[in-house]
Amino acid sequence: MTIQLELPNEQVERLNEIARARKRDVNQVLADAITDWLDAEAKRQHGWDILRELSKGLGESEPPHDAARNHDKYLYGKP
């Protein structure tokens, strides 16, 4: 697939510098950057999915009024 992208001259110059330093083509540098970004986004989305799953049911009932004082009892079953 071909994607056309317009970038400011400063970014194009910087990409060319990075590509030369790494002895790679600008397209390869961009493809690596996009792959890294997509991987990071997938991890971030997975984290949000976990948080959504863990938060299901929150706020649907009244918490005990002594939760601050007796949190060990409620969390760990300790008196």
N, C-alpha and C positions, 0 to 999 in steps of 0.2 A: 504494500500500500504506500502511496506517496502522500505526504502531508506538506503543505506549503506554509511557511511560518515567516512572518516579518518581525525582525528584531532591530533594536536601535544599533547604530554603528558601533558604539562602545562595546555592546555585548558580542557582536560579531567579531570584533578585534580580539576580545578576551577569549572567545571560543577558539579562534585561530591560534592564539598563543598557547592555550592549553593543549590543543591537538598537536602542535609542533613539539611541545615539551614531552608529550607522551608518545610521540612518533605514531600518531593515529590520525585517521581521517575525522573531520568535524562530524560527519554523520555517525561515526562510531562513538564519539564522545557524547553526542546528544542521545543516542540510543541507550548508552550506559546510564546517563543521568535520568532518563525517563524510566528505565527499568528500576533504578534505585528508588525513585519517587513512587512508582506503582507498588513496590514491595512495602515501603513505609506506610502508604495509604492502606494497604491490605491489613497490616498489623494494627494500625490505628482503628480501622473499622472493626476488626476482631475484638479489640479492647472495648469499644463501645457496645458491641453485641453482648459481650459478657456482662458489662454493667447494666444493660437493659434487662438481661435475664435475672441478674441478682436483685434488681429493684422491683421485680414483679410482686405485687401485693402490698408494697409499702404504703402506708397511709390508709389502709382499708380497715384498720381496727385501732382501738385505743391502746396506747402503750401503758404499762403499769406506772403509776404515779411515783413509785419508789425506785425507779430504774437507776437513777444516779447513785443512790445510797446502796442498792443491792445488786449492782451490775455483775459482780463475781458470781452471785447466786444464779442469775439468769443466764450468764454466758457459760459458766463452768460447772454449775450445779453445786457450788460450795456454799455452805451456810454463812 
